[in-house]
Amino acid sequence: MSALARDARILWQFLRGQSGGGTHAERLERFYRPQAAHYDGFRDRLLHGRRELVERLAPPPGSTVIELGGGTGSNLEFLGSRMFSLSRFEVVDLCPALLEQAKLRCARWPDVAHTVEADAALYRPSQSADRVILSYALTMMPDWRAVLSNAIAMLRPGGLIGVVDFYVSGKTPLEGRAHHGALARALWPRWFAHDGVHLNALHLEHLCEETDAVWCDERMGRIPFLAGLRAPYYLFIGRKRQS
């Protein structure tokens, strides 16, 4: 299948949107199963900032990293040779079709990389994590508050949580944060909701309230095949407070 044909197939899935009915896991599987094998090629042009987030998190040798909503596990690639120095990297996701791709990727680091089919709001690893990653995943999780509480709970004190995702600001954002106009606040949530991605200004505010912010940046990223359109996204790294 040509690259153009692969892109067309994924765009068709976007236009159809995520169907209703069934559990959250069943909706994810229906939406991603037809495009799972070609998921990464298209998303690389849409999901900006992932490499920078992973590199800034810089997990030290011997550390445990948990990625919630890790999908195909493509973020492992950004660690490169550093993967071999980790104790464990877990890719946690609720969608079997995406995890099948993640398993293929994790086979390159059989002693380190593992996949887990589980709900990010409920899953607890066997040991505390040094880093937790949420990469364009939080906006797809219905109970996002429970997910963030669980993510922070599984971190050791002083551990880091890193999040990159689409968002729009509130009408009156926190001091020093970006302010998006009324058109952006109306357009992007409706645009992304068609595919089960729910933008929420409270995500970033909640992260700032529940962790000690280490780094935060707000940007605009290009949308493939839509010349001139840029969607807002943020990158955030927070440190778990000492108990």
N, C-alpha and C positions, 0 to 999 in steps of 0.2 A: 504494500500500500504506500502510495506517495505521501510526502509530507503535507501536500495540499489536501489530499483526501482525508488524512488523519485529522487535520485542523477542521475540515468541513464537518466531519463526524462529531467532533467535540462541540463545535459551534451549534450544531443541530440539537445536541443535548441541552446546551444552555438555553436555546430558544424554547424548547419544550418545557424546561424548568423541572423542578423536583416535584413529583406527584405527591398528593396527599394520601391519607389512609395508611393503616399499619403502624408499627412501632417506628421510632426514630431510626433504629438500626435497619429495618426493612426499607425505609425510604432512602437511606444512604446507599444500600446495596442496589436498589433498582436504578438509582441515578448514576452510580459510578461503575457498575459492572460493564456496561457497553464501552466505556472509555478508559478503563483501568490500565490497559497495556500501553496506552499512548498518553497517559495522564501527565507525566513529567515534562515532555517536550513542549506542550502548550502552556502549562502552568509556569514554566521558567520565565516566560515573557509577561506573565501577569502578576505573579507573587514576588514583589520586589523586597529587597532588604534582608532576605533570609541568610545569605552567606555572611553578611556583616554581623548580624545578630549572633550567629553561632561562633564566629571568630572572636567577637567581643566577650562572649561568655567564657571562652578559653578554659575548658575543664582541665584541671591539673592531672598529672599521672596518678593512677590508682583511684580515680573518682568514679562515681556512679551518676549516670545521666538518664533521666526519664523524659521522653517526648510524648506528651499527651495529644491525641489526635494526630499522630505521626504519619498517617496515610501510607504512602509507598516507601517511606524511610529515606527519601532523597536528601534530607539534611545531613545524613551521615557522611555524604560525599564531601561536605565542606570542612570536615575535620581532617581529612586526608590521613597521613601517617600517624597523626595523633590518636586515631582510633585504637591502634595496637597498644597504647600505653594506658588505656582506660581499664577499670575493673569490670564495668558493665554499662551497656547502653540498651535501654528498653524502648521499643517503638510500640506504643499503646494506641489501639484504634478499635472502633466498633464495626468497621466495614470489612468483611472478609475479602472482597474483591481487591481492595487496596492492600490489605495485609499480605495477600498472595505475592504481590510485587515486592513488598518489603522483605518477605522471606528470601526471595531470590537475591536481593541486595545484601541482606545480612549474612548470607553464606560466605561472603568474602572475609568476614571476621567471626568465625564460628565460636570462638571462645569468649567473645565480647558482646556481640550484637544479638538481640533476641526480640521476637515479636510477641505481643500479648493482645488477645482479643478481649476487650473489656470496656466498660463505661468509665470515662475519665472522671466522672463525679464520684465514683465508688472505689476505683482500683487503688490498692495500697501495695507498694513493693515490699519485698522481704527485708530490705534495709533502707535506711534513710538515704536520700539523694543529695548530691552536691550541686546538681543543676537540674532544673525542670524547664522544658521548652514547650511553648504553645505557638505554633507557626501557622497562621491563617486557619486556626482551628476554633478559637474561642467563639467567634461569630456563628459557628455552626452547631454550638452546644446549647440546647434549650435551657438547662439549669446552670447558667454560667457562673452564678455566685457559688454554687456548690463545687463546681470544677475548680475555681480559684482557691476556695477554702481547702479543698483536698490537695491541690498542688502545693500550697504553702505548708500544709501539715506534713507532707512527705519529705520536705526539705529539712536537712539538719540546720541547727542554728547557725546563721551566717552564710548559708547556702544562697544561691542566686536563682531567681526565676526570670526567664527571658520570654517576651511576648512580641510578636510582630503580627499586625492584622489591619484590615480595613476598618475605617470608622468615620464618623462625622462628629464634630463638636456639638455641645449643647448650645442653646441660645445664649447663655451666659457662661462660657467656659471658665475653668480655673485660671487664676492669675498666671500670666506668662505662657499660657497654652494658645494654640492656634484657634482662630475663630472662623468658622465656615458660614458663608452667607445663607440666606433662606432658600435659594435655589438648590445649593449643594445639599442642604439638610433635608430637602424634600426629594431630590432626584436619587441620590445614591442608596439610601435605605430601601426605596421601592425597587430600584434596579437589581440590587443584589438579592433581595428577599425572594425574587422569582426562582432563584436556584438554591434556596434554603440557607442563605447567608444573611444574618441579621445584624446590621450595624447598630452600635449602641454607645453613646457618649459616656455612659456610666462605667464601661469596661476600664478605660484608662483612669478615670477618677478613683475607682475602687482599688486598682493596683497601687496608686499613689497613697491611698489611705492605709492599706494593709501591709505595705512593705516600705523599707527605706530606699527611695529611688537612687540608683547608682548612675543611670543614664537614660535619657528620654529624648527622642527626636520625632518630629512630625513632618511628613513629606507628601508629595503628590507623585503618583506613578502612572505610567502610560498603560492604556488598555489596548491589547492587540486588536488589529483590524479596525479600530475606531480612531482615525487620525485626529489628533488635537485634544482628545478627551483624556483627562488625568483624574484618577480617583485618589482620595486622601487615605493615607495609612500612617501608622505610628510604629516605632520600635521602642521597647521599654525593657530595662533591666532593673530589678529590685532585689534587695537583700533581705532575707528573713531576719526579723529582729530576735535578739537574744531573749530567752524566756526569763 
